[in-house]
Amino acid sequence: MLYQRSSALFEAAKKVIPGGVNSPVRAFKSVGGKPVFVEKAKGAYLHDVDGNRLIDYISSWGPMILGHAKEEVINAIAQQAKKGTSYGMPTALETEIAELVVSLVPNIDKVRFVNSGTEACMSAVRLARGYTHREKIIKFAGCYHGHSDAFLIQAGSGAITFGAPNSPGVTQGTAKDTLLGDYNDLASVEAVFQQYPDEVAAIIIEPVAGNMGCIPPEPGFLEGLRTLCDQYGALLIFDEVMTGFRLGLGGAQERLGVNADIATYGKVVGGGLPVGAFAARTEIMQELAPDGPVYQAGTLSGNPLAMIAGLTTLQLLQANKELFTRLDGKTLQLHEGMKTLINEKGIPHQFNRFGSMLSLHFTEEKVTDFASACHADNELFKSYFHGMLERGVYLPPSAFESYFLNDALTAEDIAFTLEAFQDWLKTI
Ligand SMILES: *Cc1c(COP(=O)(O)O)cnc(C)c1O
């Protein structure tokens, strides 16, 4: 495949945009090479500016669960656009999507819409702190909750629980309030609580992790976090930005049968437009401005174009509940097919799959947390990524990202993908 125009566009972009991209993973740093620039997308396919067709396994990192440019969603956006694109005043649409979300998601009474998953998580933590009158939070190494300061924290040297900034610009002061646990390791969380029994406002977690590849929670882990939160008076925040409306209409809470106190959303909830949301029971949400003292706001929050895209997407999901089973089936089919091929070749690997999330790590060791995800062979991943891209299959350009399947993918697309995989395997 040729990428001349993509290449030229990337060079031009780098002159005026840092790294040529508006979100770092798009720059292909961890796989090398140059990013592919998109011309348009329809259904399961991306069409790049050089005329290549790629089967898309990212679905815009999740939102395009129905496939790209879904007719009903596009029409709804177009109709709304004619009526104006932003008012800075309330609309009935906001209530309509809020009613739908509240009816679909367990254990919530109210929802506030924002513009991104980052904002949702950042606001959820502020709300948890305001509600509990405590300052510290616990997050897990390898979980991503957006780019707000409190989350850009890595394990520091010395005491296991003491965080350190993992980006310049994040202050030590912020870092000291973010404590770290290890995913799937309840004892690591218990140790943090024992050290700070009265100071933890909340645990925030991806109930199925998708930002270190896909890592499902081991049986009892989320239940154990729920118990610890109750025991120590902390809130449990499920970051469902990836899992919400993907693992099912009620997200991970429903699918895994564990209730969170606050849930955050993004990606699918916006149907491909910039939307995030956070939700909780009334007793917690009433702390939020203008009802309560915890401040949160947004000029474009509840934007009518974004709300109609999200509402239409959620309505289509609700009307086609079998879609989730279908999507899980396709993911299983891809997983099983790839597993057979890679086993024949005898390459050490781990597949992790949950619902329509899937990832492949090149390692012998089970991948259950950030440390084990880091042990995988990234050189082989690079070859895999580019090998598949060359053959018309677009995978996440990092071993630390999950695949997100969409409903437009056909059995033929999956067969094509497996052929590409088999073909790549011959080259190594
Ligand atoms: C994508 C993501 C976010 C951040 O959402 P943005 O819309 O990119 O700000 C937060 N949490 C999780 C789990 C995510 O996958």
The ligand as a Tripos MOL2 file, in Angstrom:
@<TRIPOS>MOLECULE
LIG
   15    15     1     0     0
SMALL
NO_CHARGES

@<TRIPOS>ATOM
      1 C1        -10.9470    7.3300   26.5850 C.3       1 LIG1
      2 C2        -10.9920    7.1770   28.0560 C.ar      1 LIG1
      3 C3        -11.0570    8.2750   28.9150 C.ar      1 LIG1
      4 C4        -10.8930    9.6850   28.4150 C.3       1 LIG1
      5 O1        -11.9020   10.0860   27.5680 O.3       1 LIG1
      6 P1        -11.6100   11.3120   26.5740 P.3       1 LIG1
      7 O2        -12.9340   11.5290   25.9150 O.co2     1 LIG1
      8 O3        -10.5300   10.8670   25.6590 O.co2     1 LIG1
      9 O4        -11.2050   12.4670   27.3970 O.co2     1 LIG1
     10 C5        -11.2550    8.0530   30.2490 C.ar      1 LIG1
     11 N1        -11.3650    6.8090   30.7410 N.ar      1 LIG1
     12 C6        -11.2990    5.7340   29.9460 C.ar      1 LIG1
     13 C7        -11.4660    4.3740   30.5430 C.3       1 LIG1
     14 C8        -11.0850    5.8730   28.5940 C.ar      1 LIG1
     15 O5        -10.9600    4.7950   27.8290 O.3       1 LIG1
@<TRIPOS>BOND
     1     1     2 1
     2     2     3 ar
     3     2    14 ar
     4     3     4 1
     5     3    10 ar
     6     4     5 1
     7     5     6 1
     8     6     7 2
     9     6     8 1
    10     6     9 1
    11    10    11 ar
    12    11    12 ar
    13    12    13 1
    14    12    14 ar
    15    14    15 1
@<TRIPOS>SUBSTRUCTURE
     1 LIG1         1 GROUP 0 **** ****
